[in-house]
Amino acid sequence: MNVPNRRPCVTTELGMGLAVTVSFHPETGEAVEMFMSGRGKASDNDMQNILYDMGVTVSKMIQGGMENGFSTTTDKLDQTA
């Protein structure tokens, strides 16, 4: 999927310092990317790294670039548990 560099997005605060941002293709309105973030800097803790990896995995799945994207994320979750 060809994703333009600039696109509209919506950020939702989930509480406890967690937020989800979804960006949309400007022409089709389809969700094309997702970011998850928590409090602190990206390098501050394992949870930030997991949230980042989950956002990348979901974005790739949305764009059709992964056949089995959930295994990557769950493997990382298993490693930190």
N, C-alpha and C positions, 0 to 999 in steps of 0.2 A: 504494500500500500504506500502510495506517495503522500507523505505527511508534510504540509507546508510548515515553514519555520515559525510563522506567526499564526496563532489561532485563538479563538475565544476559549475561556475556561471558567470553571466555577469551583470555588473552594468552600468546603463545608467543615466547620469545626465540630469534632465529635465529642469533645470534652476531655478532661484530664490531659490537656496539652496535645492531643492528637488531631490531625487535620488530613483531609483527603481532597486533592485537586484533580478534576477531570477536565481534559481539553477536548475540543470538538473540531472536526473538519469544517472550515468556514463555508464550504460550498454544499456539503451534504448534511451537516448537522450531526453526523455520527460521532460517537465517542472514539477517540483515537489514542489517548494516552492517559495514564493515571499516575499520580504521585501521592505518596503517603509520607507524613512527617510527624515528628513529635518534638518535645521540648529539647533544647540544646543543639549543639553542633553535630553534624553528621558523623564525626569521628568520636563523639563522646561515649557511646555505649553500643553494645551488641544489638539492642532493640532498634536503634536508628539504622544500623546496617541491614537488619532484617526488613524493616519498613521500606528502605530504598530498594532492596532486591525484589521484594514483593511488587512494588510499583513497576519496576522494569519488566518483570515477568508478565504481569497483567497487561501492560502496554503492548508487549510483543504478541501476546495471545489475541488481544483486540485487533491488532494489525495483521493477524494471520500468519505470523512468522514462527510459530512453535506448534508442534504436534502434541507434545505432552508437557506443557509449561508448568503444571502444578508440581511435578516431581522435583524440579529445580528448587522451588521455594520450600517444599516440605523437607527436602534433604537438608537445607540450611537450617530450618527450624529444629530438626532432630539433632543436628550437630551442636546447637547452643543449649539444648535442654539438659 
